[in-house]
Amino acid sequence: MRTAIIDRSLCGVTFKEVIGKTDVYMYAQSLIEAGADYIEIDLQALVRLPEPSGAENYIFRLENADEYRIANALPFSYALLPLRLSHLIDRLQVPVILEIKTGDADILALLKVVSESIDLTNVALLRLIGDFRKSPEEFKTILNKLKMLYAVPLDICPLNTTLGALTAAIAAHEAGADSVTFSFGNNSNFTSFEEFLISMATVHKNIISRSYISGICKAAVISSFIGDIETQNLKMLMKRYRLSPQRVEVADGSPIGFNPWRGIKHRRKSFMERRLIGMEVEGELSEEIIDKLKKCGIEFYSGGKKDDCLN
């Protein structure tokens, strides 16, 4: 059984006013290219995205009771309910993810109490969010017990308060959790999506996605333009992932080598490209980064419309 990956970095974002719906959509799609199976969004992100068609694999996170009408009106893959909104389970017409914060409680005892008060047969996925301050072996034992006791699929969302979230995420993956939830970028509270991918690829020799490097780099670039998602410095990103057209493959497995902009000497730089050059990176290095990112398939356009190639 493959463990699904959920990214929640579009929840709670402070978006910039200049962005268009295509910019946020491009960010979400880059995460899917990197290996995410589902993108968790809240209402603030939803209004900045094109209307879902059902093909984007969005999870809509409800923060208020009246938002269940929105969840029923659009083709989301799941609707996520914090435990305090569990009374809405029967009102939702889409599969439900129930989120439970474990805190310092005993996980098995906590789930026993929850299962006695809530009909878990109406829950499609049960998310446990917490520190999970246990060894990988202890954590795997608990997950295996939960899978034996409850028929509900499990999603694990490790918090990073003890700096052990990555270890917990890998343990959950290896224990066969149905999904694991991350947050792209340097989020201090949650496991880093890209750190997990790199760890699985380099240490555990398990490539989650053949195009994950390209997707990670696209997300890193776009995230700095759409809101307050903190990502690594681009110079460090290039060095760390050893980005080059020879090492990167597009989704169908063919090598990236063709640059559609090559040979065009006079063209107007897009908004994103100008912002990238304006970052605190030396001019010559920024041009090199731009060139290599283009070879990874990054399109520098904003607002749903490509910039003209020529002046």
N, C-alpha and C positions, 0 to 999 in steps of 0.2 A: 504494500500500500504506500502510495506517495503522500508525503506530508505537504499540504498546501501552505502557501505563504500569503499572509495578509500584511499590507503596508498601511499604516494609519497616519502618515505624516501630513495629510491634508486635513486633519482634524485639529481645530483650535488655532489655525493659521491666521495671522494678521496680514491680509492681502494688500498689495500696493494698488493705488488707484489707477495707474497707467496700464495695467494688464488687460488683455482681452480674454475671451472665453477659450480661444484656441491655445493661448499660452498655458493655461491651467490643464487643458486637455492633453497638450503635448507632454507636460510633466507626468501626468497619470499614465500615459501610454509608454513613456520611457521606463517607468517602474515595472510595467508589465513586461516590457522587453528585457529588463534586467532579471526577471524571474518571478515577480509577484503574480499570484493568481487572482487576488482580489485587492481593490483599493477602497479603503474605508473613508467615507466623507461625511461631513456634517452639513447642516443647512447653509452655513456660510460658504462652504466650498461648492455646494450644489448650485447656488445661484450664479456662480462664476464658471460653470461648466455648460457645454451644450446639453440640451435635453437628452437624457439617457435613451438609447435605442434598445437596450437589453443585451448588447454585445460587449459592453465595457467591463462587466464584472464588478459593479459598484456595490458596496455595503453601505447602507444609509444608517447613520448613527442618530438615534432619537435622544434629544436632551430635554424635550418638553412633551407633555402628554398629547397636546393637540397636533403634534407632528406625525401622528400615525396616519392621518389622512394623506399626507404627502407620500409616505411609504407605500400606501395602497394605490396611489395614482400613477406611479412610474414603475418601469420594469427593472427594479433592483434585484440583485441576486439574493441578498439577505437584508433584513432590518435588524439592527443591533439595539438591544434594550439593556440599560443598566438595571440592576436588581430592583431599584426603587420604582421602576416603571413596569415591573413584571405583570401588573394587572392588565396591561395592554396586549398580552400575548394572544388572547382569543380574538382581538379586534383586527389583528394584522392578517393580510391576505398573502403575504410573502413569507418564506422561511425565516425563522427567528433565531438570532444569536442572543443568548442571555449571558450578560457579563456579571461576574461575581468577583469582588475584591476580597482576597483571602486575608489580608492583613497579617496579624500574628496568630491567627486561629489555626487549629489543627485542620488540615484540608479535608480529611476523611470525615471528621465530626461535623465540619461546616456543611459539607455536601449532604450529609444525612439529614440535617435540620432543613436545608433548602428543599430536598426531595420530598420531605413530609408535608411541606406547606405549598409547594408548586408542582403542578403536573408536568413533569419533564418530558412526557411523551409528545407534548406539543412544541418542544424546543428542538430545533434542527442542529444546533451547535452550542455547546456550553463553554464559555470562555472563563478561564481562571486567570486573574491578573494579580501579581504579587511579587515579593522578593524571592521566594523559594530558596531560603537559606539552608540548603541541604547539599550533600555531596551528589555528584551525578548518579551514583548507584542508588542512593536513598530516594532521589527524585524519580528515577526510573521505576523503582519499586512501588511508589505511591501512584504513579500514572497507570501502571499495570493493574493495580488493585481497583482504581477507579473504572478502568475499562471493563473489568470483570463484574463490578457491582452495578454499573449503570450502562444502559444501552445507548445513551446519548453520546455522539461524537465530541471529542475534546479539542478545544483550542487553548493554547498556552501563550500568555502575554507576560514575559518576565520584565519586572521593573529593574532599573539600574541603580537603585539606591545603595546597594552593597557592592557595586562594580562586578557582580557575578552574573549579570543578565545574559551575557553571551554564552557562558558555560551552561546555564539553565536552558537556553534556547537550543543548543546543540544536543543536550541530554534529552530534551523533549522530542526533538527530531529523530534521534536514534531510538527512542523508546516507542516510536510509532504514533505519536500524537497526530490527530487528524489534521491539525493546522497549527502554525505558530505565527504570532503577530509581532511585527517590528515597526520601527519608525525610521525612515530614511533621514540621514544627516546626523549631526552631532547633538542629538536630543539627549539631555541629561537624565531624562526619566525612563526612557525605553531602550530596548536593545537596538543597536544600529543595524539596519537592513544590509547595508553594504559590507559592514564588518562580518556579518554572518556569512554572506556569499563568498567573500574572500577566504574566510576561514575554512569553509566547506570545500572550496576549490583547491586551496593550497595545502592545507593540513590533512584533510580527510579525502582528498582526491575525488571529490564528488562535484562535478560541474553542474550547477543547477540549471543554467541556461547557456547555450553556446554563444549568445550575444550579450552576456551579462556585463562585460566591460563597456561595450558601447552604450548600453542602457544606463549604467551607473554614471557615465560621464555626461550623457544628455541630461539626466536628472540633476546632476551637480551644477551644470551650467544654468539650466532653466530655473532651478529653485531659487537662485540668487536674484532673479528678476521678478518672481511672482509674489514673494512674501518674505516672512521672517524665518524660513527654514534654513538653519545654519548647516553649511557643508564645509568640507575641508578646503583649504587653500588650493587653488588650481595648480600651482606649481608642484605642491606635494602630491596632488592627485595624479599628475602626469608621471611623476617619478615613481610613485608607489605602484601604479598599475602598468608601468612600462608600456605606455600606449604607443602603438605604431601600427600602420596599416597592415603590416605582415602578421601581426599577432591578433588582429581583430577580425571576426567573421560576422556577416550579417545573418539574419534569422534563417535563411535557406542554406547556410553553410558555405556560400561562395565568398572568397576573400574580397575585402574592400580595397580597391586601388584606383578606381575611376573618380576623378574629382571634376564635377560639372563646371566648376568655376575656373579651372585651370585655363590659362590662355586669355582670360578676360581681364584686361589691364585697367579698364576704367568702368567701375560700377559703383553705385551708391551703397554705402554700408548700411545694414539694417539697424534697427533700434537695439536689438540684443547684441549685435556685433560691436556697436559703438560703446555700449555699456561694458562689454568684456574688455575692450581696449582701455577703457577708462578706469579699470580696477587697479589696485596697487600692485601691478606687475610691470616690470620693465618693458618698454615698447617692443623691442626685438623679440623678447620671449613671448609676449602676448600674441604677436603675429604668428609665431610658431605654434602656439596652443590653438589658435583659431584654425590654422591650416590642418592640424592633425584632427581636431574635433570634426571638421567638415568631412574628412576621410572616414570618420566613424558614422557618417550619415546624419549629422546634426544639421537641421535646416534653420537658418537664421532668419526667421520672419515672425511677425507679431500681428495679432488681431485677426487671424484667419486669412491673411493675404500676403503673398510673397512680395518682397521688395523688387523693384525693377532691377534687371541685371545691369543696365547701362545708365549712365547719366543722361 
